[in-house]
Amino acid sequence: MPRIREVDPGEGIEQYIGNVVRDARVDKARAKAEGHDWTQSYLARRVFVSQTRISEVETGDVPPDRDLAGKLETALDLPRDSLTNLVRILEQQTVRDYAKPYLMRQEKARMIHTAGSIVPGLLQTPDYARELMLAGQAGDPTGIDSYVEQRMARQKVWDREHPPWMSGVIDEAALCHASTAQLERLLEVQERPNITIQVLPFGSGPVNGIIAILTLPSGIRGAYTEGFYTGNYSEDIAEVIKYQRVYDRYAARSLTAEASTDKFNEALKRSK
């Protein structure tokens, strides 16, 4: 058996997760569980990732997202949610404080109204999300892969038995900066009965930052606003009503869903 790189589990949550995964895998290797050697490559095949990805997890360099954490729990016979909950905690640590309550509420929302100058995070493709994050970090790639994984993991809301309803408005300028994959994604989600995206055409006024209004299962509503490195989430009724009016004005000046789909197709043709 090759020499195992020592990782200090007290160094951070990433290292603790890596230590748990490595120890569980090594225990199975020593016991020849199920008649296999339980190398990193074997575990990788069990959870449908590369051997390099397992190595990154075990060394704490790049922690798993929630999906991979769940698969590792099953493959290694770890207690349910033992890794997933740690990943959730880790995700909160990498999110700016002002966004934490919003993202927690977003996971449970029944209805989402959003408007912005970019494609909403819940509909972004990995390449589009990566470019946005690189721009926000002045091109510094540090931690980008982990941040992208976290954003993609939040899109699991669409896999719920009863996924949320989303009505979104995006500035037409966003289509000029969207990749081919992102435009194809917009066309795909536009076909879903629970998602409607409208384009605010050039000449209809700018969208200032990002706004989102959430409706929770309890009926409570919250409003989130975000600019560059600033943001706020509030469930104050007056604040929610104010931002609902802002959204309604954007929506009223936007193209219909059908005309917006035509805009997506036009932009897609230009991108190829």
Helices and strands as residue ranges (DSSP letters): H 13-30, G 33-35, H 40-46, H 51-59, H 66-75, H 84-93, G 97-99, H 100-106, E 111-116, G 121-123, H 126-136, H 144-154, G 155-159, E 165-171, H 173-177, H 180-190, E 195-200, E 210-215, E 221-226, E 231-234, H 237-253, H 257-271
